[in-house]
Amino acid sequence: RVTTHLAEEDNVVIAGLGAGQLLKGLGNVLRLQIIAPLDVRIERVMERGFDDVPGPMSRDRARDIIRTTDREAGGYMRYLFNIDWMEPQHWDLVINTGRFSVPDAVAIVAAIVESGQLEPSVIDQQRLANLALASCIEATVLGDPTVWVNGLKVVAQEGRVRLDGEVITEDD
């Protein structure tokens, strides 16, 4: 729900593994993956730390953090979107910061944004409205502790909503 709400605000950057896949198919969304060789990533984590683990740290500790994070991210993407997140076809652009500096990567993305290629079409706006409505309803149903539903799928199209899933009781 948060991702679709932010996307409706327009002109935003949403950094997170699932955002690009959730908003897949919208012409005004750039699904970007930033990568770097393992050795480069290890050096960066050793120096700077990672999330709530401050740097500097040992090479082994940095490697363990990266492996754990990658495994969790891969599982998350497989579970939610049924994809291997490391396959490039799931992204519009993959930038290797082992080859290009971070400022260069920012300049590449800024050039794409400034080119006007990501302007939302009327169809993009309608698809996002449908996605946001479906997301809101899904969050409401799943957030209700009195309702049990397995395999909930919510689809909205032009103000019409279809819910699919398995419930235990007729009241659900």
Summary of the structure (lengths in Angstrom):
residues: 172
radius of gyration: 19.4
end to end distance: 21.9
largest distance: 57.7
contacts: 426
relative contact order: 0.14
helix: 48%
strand: 17%
